[in-house]
């Protein structure tokens, strides 16, 4: 199956009755490189998700020590929500689709409308994850793009 941009290259080449150009090939290679970096980021974020979620919760507790005091299950619910957000990020990385973040977050809000009151705490946790995921180079760029997208949806 061709991606939209790959299909566009082929359509242009067909319409202009020409062979694929060097710039077309370079553009396709760039997309493949981005896709590889996104898959690498998804794999590493998945492998480190429990650690990142735990540390993000610690960061929230340090900034707002009483946040989890109101109910004992609040911390585990928050961890579960962060796990869902990590799944959103990794799914969007694999799909290569920023719009997927909006759709999945919309589903989350419909299922748990009361949780949106925790928006600020989610933002703190997501920002912690963004700053501490330990990804490098292209993988970090790809992960940050989708984390930023989720942060923007909450803002």
N, C-alpha and C positions, 0 to 999 in steps of 0.2 A: 504494500500500500504506500502511495506517495503522500508526503506531507503537502500542505497547501503551497508552501514556497517551492518545493520540488516540482509539484504539478505546474506551478506558474512558469518555472524555467522551461519545462518541456513544452508547455503551450506556446510560450514565446518563440522557442526554437522551431516548432512546427509552423506557426503562423508566419515566421520570417523565412521559412524554408532554408534553414541553415543547420550546420552542426552545432553542437553545444560548444560554447566558447570557453576560453581559459578562465574568464571572470565568472562564468556560470559554475564551472567546476570548483573554483576557489570559494564561491558562496556556499555551494553544497558541502564542501569540506568543512567550512566554518560552522555550519549547522550540525554536522556530525560530531565535530569537536565539542560543541556546546552540549549536545545530547550525551556524549560520553561523560563529560564533567557533571552533568545533572544526575546521571545514573550513579556515578561514584559518590556524589553528595548524598543521594537518597540512601545508598547502601550504608554509608558511614553514620548518617543521622539515625537510621534504624538501629544499627548496632550499638550506638551510644545513647539511645533515647532514654532509657531508665536512669542513667547517670545524669544526663542533662536535665531531665525533669526533676530529679531529686535536688540537684544544685539550684535550679530555678526556684523551687519551693523554699529552699534555705535563703535565697536572696530576697524573696518576698517577706519571709519572716523577719529578716534583719531590718528591712525598711519599715515594716508594719508588724511589730511583735504581737499585737493582739488580734490580727486578722483571723487566725485559725482558732481563737479561744472560744468563740460563740457556740460551736458545736463540734464534738469529737470527729464526726464523719466529714467535716468540711475539708480537711487536708486531703483525705483520700478522694473525695469528689473533685477537688481542684486538680489533683494529680491525674485523675481520669480524664478531665477536660484537656489538660495539657497533652496527654497522650493522644487524644483525638486531634488536637491541633498539629502535633508532630506527624500524624498519619495524613492530615490534609496537605502538609508541606511536602512530604515524601511522595504522595500520590500525584501532586501537581508537578513535582520534579520529573517523575517517570513519564507522565503524560505530556510534559512540555507545554502546559496550559495554565496560564495565570488565572483565567476565568474560573477554573475549577475551584480555586480558593474561595471565591465569592459564593459559588453554589454550595460548597460544603459548609461554609460558615452560616449561610442562610438556613440550611438544614439543621444545624446545631441550635440556632436561635429559635427556630420553630419548635424543636424538641424540648428545649430548656430555656424558655423566655426569662425566667427568674435569674438565670446565671449572667445575663448581660449586665447586671448591677456590679459584677466583679470585673468589669471592663478594664479599669485601671490596673488591677492586680494581674490580669492576663497580659496587659501591655508590659508591665515590669518583667514578668516571667519570659515573655517572648524576646524582649530586648536582652535579657540575660543570655538566653539561648543563642541569639544572634552574635553576641560578643564573645561567647565562650565555646562554640561548637568545634573549634580546633581544625576546621577545614582550611585548606590553603588553595591559593591560586584560582584556577577556573572553577573548581568545585565550590570554593567559598563564594565566588561571585554568583554562581547559579543558586546556591542555597540562600544567600542573602536576598536575592531578587524575590524569592517566594516568601521568605520570612517577612520582608518589608511589605509585600503585598498583603499578608495576613494582618500585620500591624496597621496598615492603612485602612483595612476593612474595619478594625476596631476603633480607629480614631475618629 
